[in-house]
Amino acid sequence: MGEILVGTCSWTDRALVGSGWYPVGRRDAEGRLRHYAERFPVVEVDASYYALPGERNSLLWAERTPDGFVFDVKAFSLLTGHPTREAAMPGGLPADHRDPAVLDEVWARFRAGIEPLRRAGRLGSVLFQFPPWFRPGERAESFLRQCAERTDGWPVAVEFRHPSWWEADRAEATCALLARYGMAAVAVDMTQTLPSSVPPVTPVTSPRLSVVRFHGRSAAWGTGSKEDRFRWEYGEDELAEWLPRVRRLAERAERVHVLFNNCCGDAAVRAAEHMTRLLDGDSDGARPTAVPRVPRARSAPASTPSPGRRPTPARSSSSSRSRRGAD
C-alpha cells in the first residue's frame, strides 16, 4: 500500500494569510512555511504558474521544511499553452509558446528554478494543468510527447480540464497515452453541474504517483470571479465519499497526493485537516503520512461544518485567487 500525503494548493494565498490561520510570530515568509510544514507533508507551489520559479526560493523552501516534506510545482503557464503575461517572461522574451527559441529558454529557466528541490529530494511532482481548450487529438498528443521529452526523469502529473479526455469511449486511450510517458493522471473533485465539468474518475497511469485535486464544487467555476470559483467549504459527506477512491489509488501507486484547491480564507487547510482525520480514522488499508500536529493559535475553535454543499464565507477583503506569493 502506498503513502497518502494530504495538503493544500498554496501556503501563501492572501486570503489564507489574512484568515488568522497563521499565528502571531509566524506570519513572515519563513514562519508561514515552517508552520504549514509542521501540519502537512505536501504542498503545491501555485506561484510557479504565474512566474518562473527561482533557485533561491527553492533552496530556502528545502531548508525550511523537514525531511520527507515535498513540493508539487505547477508548470509555468507558457509551458502548458496558457496565455502568459509579457512581464512574466525572462529577459524581455515574447510570450510565444510556438517559438522554439523562446520555449528552450523558458524550459531552461524553469528547470534551473526547481533543480534545488529535485536535488534535495523535495520535488513531489511537476503539475501540468492543461487549459480547457486542450482537447484530445494529434496536436495534443504531440504536445504531450514534447513535454515528456523535456521532463525526462521528473515526476510529472497531468490534469486535463476538458471532460472529453475522460469520456467512456476515450478514457482507455487517455490512460494509455499518459502511461506511455510515465505521467500520473490527476483526478479532480469539482461541481458536476456544468458542461465543462470533469468527471471524478480515478485512473492510475504511473506506479509511482497518483494525485487528487479538490477544486470545490462552486457552480461559478466557469463564469464567476476567481474568488467565487474557489469559495467552497467541504462537508464530511463530500470528503468521505472519496475515502474508498483514495484507498484504491494507494493500492496501485507508491504515493498519493491529496491536495485542496478551495483556497478561500482557511477553507483549504481546514478541509485538508478534516480529510487527514477521516483517513486516520479509517483503519482499513494504508494510513496517511502525517507530521506532528501542533494546536493552531486561534481566538476561538472553528466550528465543525455540517454536511452538504455550501459556499465558504469570504474571510479576507483580498481576492483569494490573485497571484500567490512566491515565498
Secondary structure, DSSP 8 states (H G I E B T S, - for coil): --EEEEEES-S--HHHHTTT-S-TT--SHHHHHHHHHTT-SEEEE-HHHHS---HHHHHHHHHTS-TT-EEEEE--GGGGT----GGGSGGG----TT-HHHHHHHHHHHHHHHHHHHHTT-EEEEEEE--TT--SSHHHHHHHHHHHHHTTTS-EEEE--SGGGGSTTTHHHHHHHHHHTT-EEEEEE--SSSTT----------SSEEEEEE----TTTTTS-HHHHH-----HHHHHTTHHHHHHHHHHSSEEEEEE---STTHHHHHHHHHHHHHHH--SS--EE---------SS------SS--------SS-TTS-----
